């Protein structure tokens, strides 16, 4: 959708789900006709947010959602590509994998389960949310869940994510675990 494509399909549950329903597989290399691909118009980039926009959003106490694993979020693990470990300050942590039956059929959890997981954000569906991870991939997954499955209206994916943020020594970072209050 960022690039003006609306006719997009996802394989719910991935290749495992495809195999489970007896979907055809092949090792044959298909013959592909070479073509010239050009955008017909300027991409919308409606789900994209830049480092500068994230910096500005921090000043306005925007919701920043970190979709990495808990050890990355806490700054215990530094993955390749990043210059240091940590997180963007005041980030909320919800691992992207919480949205799928990761150890099972790898399909999205039910809408009811997803609503419960993302209720932790404590925001209205119209409120701005910036999503990031290590390199924009896991956060793109969460952006899909929030916008396409749950109907959030103002979600942006920080494509540069932690990899980009970690290289700028003038940008704030946090490390360590965050304690949350139990109701």
Secondary structure, 3 states (H helix, E strand, C coil): CCCCCCCCCCCCCHHHHHHHCCCCCCCCCCCCCCCCCCCCCCCCCCCEECHHHHHHHHHCCCEEEECCCHHHHCCCCCCCCCCCCCECCCCEECCHHHHECCCCCCCECCHHHHHHHHHHHCCCCCCCEEEECCCCHHHHHHHHHHHHHCCCCCEEEECCHHHHHCCCCCCCCECCCCCCCCC
